[in-house]
Amino acid sequence: MKKTTSKVFLLAATYSLFMSIGIAFIIMQLYSGSFAESFGLSMTELGTLLSCQFLASMITPLITGRLSDVIGKKKVLIGGIALFAIGCFVISLSKTAAVCKIGIFLWAVEEPVQTVSAVRHWSMSSPKKHRAILR
């Protein structure tokens, strides 16, 4: 017997997921001034620090989409959560801007991993005739 996910649960989980991602990214932008002050960064250096978020958001879906097909969506999601935790740990202990950039990149990798996973869950919970066909 195939186990299915409740549509209501999936909707609530997806909504919570995307809201938390949005809030985390906004908070990072709001506190960018304190990052600059903590590390003594110029505006240019601050820009590179914040661009690590967006760079990770562009690269990761290209990798994790295919990876979730190969090794499984649950393993990719757990790996992404582990990278998020490591990124948060690195950010909290960073003494230099370079180390903080690495932490932000690892932290930001989680957002597309969750997005890819959520889209896959929605697709798998829909009847086959309603799923998108990729060729």
Buried (B, 14 or more C-beta within 10 A) or exposed (E): EEEEEEEEEBEEBBEEBBEEBEEBBEEBEEEBEEBBEEBEBEEEBBEEBBEBBEBBBEBBBEBBBEBBEEEEBEEBBEBBBEBBEBBBEBBEEBEEBEBBBBBBBBBBBBBBBBBBBBBBBBEBBEEEEEEEEEE
